[in-house]
Amino acid sequence: RIEAEIAQKEAQFRFIFEAAPFGISWRHVRPDGSQIRLINDAHLRICDLTREQVEQPGAFASITHPDDRARQDQLMEALLQGRVASFAMEKRYLRSDSSVVWVAYSIQRRVDPDGSEEFLSTVVDITELKRAERELAAKEAQFRFIFESVPVGLSWAVPGRDETRIVNAEHIRLTNVSAEEAKLPGVFQARSHPEDLARQQVLVDQLNAGEIDAFTMDKRYHHRDGKVVWVRLN
């Protein structure tokens, strides 16, 4: 009965181990230096290695990007010295077809009572996530370039939340309100001419009520040095 239960548990473990959509590697190192390694198919597929290649010393190190390897070596040293029980990092594997795969890599270490060590590592393919991050960064850089370069003052905010406001350089020049000050409630009202502010508030109320979709008006901003700047506000 015990043998049957052990066989059932091993079958369950094997199913989970092999069916996981991320790479799993387990290594048991005995005090005499001999070791046992288990690695699932997903790990091999992500790294583009065969089971025969994995058995070669330094197989994973040889396909790790040099920059990432240097960081991993430092973290691994801390792990082996017992200063940390685990660590995680993002790293790159250089595949045989010259492609690069980004992974989220994690490893944890356990020392058994007999002095042997166990290492459990996982790799998750995040290549598409990294590509999306690069595209998002490029789009944001484009937006920032346009936002800061246009010769028109621009201000953006979520209604009712001044802390979200962003303004470009031209907006700062025209209003004499810095990017930090722009996040303070009532700062633009304080710099506006009272007559203009009254007219603007009527239009803002209509906008908020949904009676109009937009408005344009000419108004004045008072700078700290006493200068008055006329602007066309839309």
Secondary structure, 3 states (H helix, E strand, C coil): CHHHHHHHHHHHHHHHHHHCCCEEEEEEECCCCCEEEEECHHHHHHHCCCHHHHCCCCHHHHHECHHHHHHHHHHHHHHHCCCCCEEEEEEEEECCCCCEEEEEEEEEEEECCCCCEEEEEEEEECHHHHHHHHHHHHHHHHHHHHHHHCCCCCEEEECCEEEEEEECHHHHHHHCCCCCHHHCCCHHHHHECHHHHHHHHHHHHHHHCCCCCCCCEEEEEECCCCCEEEEEEC
